[in-house]
Amino acid sequence: MSDRPGGSGGTDIWYCDNLNGQWGVPTNLGAKVNTAGNEMYPFVSRDSVLYFTSNGHAGLGGYDIFFCRLTPSGPSAVLNMGYPLNTRFDDRNLILLRDDSTGFFVSDRDGGMGSDDIYGCTVHPPILSEI
């Protein structure tokens, strides 16, 4: 993520190609993912699903967790992970373990121990078609 020039506004998600052990020039992931808001905390699963946090896509609260499939032709449609992962509070930073279903995220939702808490979760792998 970066707020470098050439972005959509706020912070955007960028990627670099690995060209024979050398990293290429950063490329903005594009308008399906990046908005005028902030897109942050990208995580790519082993099956090429990008999970990220945004306050620019339609959500339930300030920051929500979204996902899309990364394909050779670019990202698929972006979808909100929905409740109970997302709430009216700031929910962000999803990471998954090697099984691509057990993970952790950060939230400032009610009932925690402080302002930001780490929660465990089980994410059922999304079924995404090429859109």
C-alpha positions in Angstrom: 0.0 0.0 0.0 1.2 3.5 -0.8 0.0 7.0 -1.2 2.5 7.5 -4.0 1.6 9.9 -6.9 -0.5 8.3 -9.6 -2.9 6.6 -7.2 -6.7 7.0 -6.8 -6.5 9.0 -3.6 -5.7 8.1 0.0 -3.6 4.9 0.1 -3.8 2.4 -2.7 -2.7 -1.2 -3.2 0.1 -1.5 -5.7 2.0 -4.6 -7.0 5.4 -5.3 -8.5 6.3 -8.2 -10.8 9.3 -10.4 -10.0 11.4 -10.4 -13.1 14.1 -13.0 -12.7 14.8 -12.1 -9.2 14.5 -8.3 -9.7 11.4 -6.4 -8.7 9.7 -4.4 -11.4 8.2 -0.9 -11.3 5.2 -0.6 -8.9 1.8 -0.7 -10.7 -1.5 0.4 -9.2 -3.9 -2.5 -8.9 -6.6 -0.4 -10.5 -10.1 1.1 -10.0 -11.8 -2.2 -9.1 -9.8 -2.3 -5.9 -8.6 1.2 -5.3 -10.9 4.1 -4.5 -10.6 7.8 -3.4 -10.5 6.4 0.2 -7.9 4.2 1.8 -7.1 0.6 0.7 -4.7 -1.0 3.1 -3.4 -4.3 4.6 -3.4 -6.5 1.5 -3.1 -10.3 2.0 -3.1 -12.8 -0.9 -4.2 -16.4 -0.2 -2.6 -19.4 -1.8 -5.5 -19.6 -4.2 -5.1 -16.0 -5.4 -7.8 -14.3 -3.4 -6.8 -10.8 -2.3 -8.2 -9.7 1.1 -7.8 -6.1 2.0 -9.2 -3.3 4.1 -11.0 -0.2 2.8 -13.0 2.8 3.8 -13.7 3.7 0.2 -15.9 0.7 -0.8 -19.5 0.4 0.5 -19.3 -1.2 3.9 -20.8 -1.6 7.4 -18.5 0.7 9.3 -15.4 2.9 9.0 -13.0 0.3 7.7 -14.2 -3.1 6.4 -12.5 -6.2 5.0 -13.1 -7.0 1.3 -11.9 -9.6 -1.1 -11.6 -10.3 -4.8 -9.9 -13.0 -7.0 -6.7 -12.0 -8.7 -6.7 -13.3 -12.3 -4.3 -12.8 -15.3 -6.8 -10.3 -16.7 -6.9 -8.3 -13.4 -9.0 -8.4 -10.2 -12.6 -9.7 -10.2 -15.4 -7.7 -8.6 -14.7 -6.6 -5.0 -17.0 -8.1 -2.4 -17.5 -7.2 1.3 -16.8 -10.0 3.7 -20.0 -9.1 5.6 -21.1 -9.6 9.2 -19.9 -10.9 11.6 -16.4 -10.2 10.4 -17.3 -6.6 9.5 -19.3 -4.4 11.9 -20.0 -0.7 12.3 -16.6 -0.4 13.9 -13.2 -0.5 12.2 -12.4 -4.1 11.1 -9.1 -4.6 9.3 -5.9 -6.5 8.7 -7.2 -10.0 7.9 -4.4 -12.6 7.6 -5.0 -16.3 7.0 -2.8 -19.3 8.0 -1.6 -21.9 5.5 -5.1 -23.6 5.4 -6.6 -20.4 3.9 -9.5 -20.5 6.3 -8.2 -19.9 9.8 -7.0 -16.4 10.5 -6.8 -13.3 12.6 -8.0 -9.7 12.2 -8.0 -6.4 14.1 -11.1 -4.6 15.3 -12.0 -1.8 17.7 -15.5 -3.3 18.2 -17.2 -3.2 21.6 -16.3 -6.0 24.0 -12.6 -6.0 23.4 -9.8 -5.5 25.9 -8.6 -2.1 24.5 -8.9 0.2 21.6 -7.7 -2.4 19.0 -7.9 -6.1 19.6 -6.8 -9.2 17.7 -9.6 -11.7 17.0 -9.4 -15.2 15.6 -11.8 -16.2 12.8 -12.7 -19.0 10.4 -13.2 -17.8 6.8 -14.9 -20.1 4.4 -13.1 -19.8 1.1 -15.1 -17.6 -1.2 -16.6 -19.1 -4.4 -15.8 -16.5 -7.0 -16.6 -16.7 -10.7 -14.7 -14.7 -13.3 -16.7 -11.5 -13.7 
